[in-house]
């Protein structure tokens, strides 16, 4: 009798531990664009700098204590973000992803000044996450990998990672507690300017080897980088060269089964990408909004921070909470009021965080589906981190979003945008999305439906 009892209890314990996910959290923070020269006495016409006495340029509006939508990240803003992060789930946070563009691209300092500014940001994060590892990657406004940078981040990275980081800015981290591997990429090497860099080829080779090895070790992988592949016509250039873009997409298709998530920043916007193998959604990338309120070359959003919830054993991403700072309200109140903005699965009514679910969500964002216009507005609101966009998003604009999310091949993206533009022109519709006339919508639907074939 006693033995049966014991066996049953043991069985229950085993079943319980097998079926119940061990929940953990990790932060994704990106694009601080820290500007050490930001001052509330600055002038937006002078890159948020204080006018010098001689060249004083007359009347201008005062800037906020925590920053301005036209300016890069102020120290007060970034410090407030760090303070807020320290108060959320401190006991369950496993690690922090920090995806680059640490410094303002407007910062005029020399290499030493830049290093000092990055060092200050590193100290701030070290003080915030005293017992956690922060995994940094480089953005296009950051210095190239160097011994100095490697020394700065030595406490966060193991020896093997430090070696590849110092040479090429990329590394991989094996988690001791789980079968989850983090692969941190230097996406600067995917840009057209770096195609001749010897480290570009090395990184490709290394990436293939790491993913191959992860496959045989039955590990799951997070890919982390600054810029995502694909296109976005609201930025002037593609972050990856055509060759690198195609190569990256092939890599994802090849290893889709072990890739549990891809995490990027760079666009200063809250959006996502779906990767297809023929017509089948096989992987996803989530793009976190910036801490900096400014979006280059023009535009803005509220500062954002993102906390992911995941299964520690499998790496499966379960959800995230997006936090934000209403910058205008915080400046008025003279208090930085960080608060939750939304939860991914609740906000979009997602069944789970998977390529299929995000594909279905993307389908709802396609222009031409009148019932889903509300969903598109929700998406747009999140995209701008709850900052009301000053200009409305018309049909062509809405379609660019859909194409950017679903067509990651450069050519497919252009075809997707052009097909929709000519469909809109034929229908004579360039009005804002808010209420497309039903007749136009119905006329558009078959044409738009074809777009999905491009993926
Ligand atoms: Zn940036």
Boltz pocket constraint, residues with backbone or C-beta under 6 A from the ligand:
constraints:
  - pocket:
      binder: B
      contacts: [[A, 31], [A, 33], [A, 100], [A, 101], [A, 139], [A, 266], [A, 267], [A, 268], [A, 290]]
      max_distance: 6.0
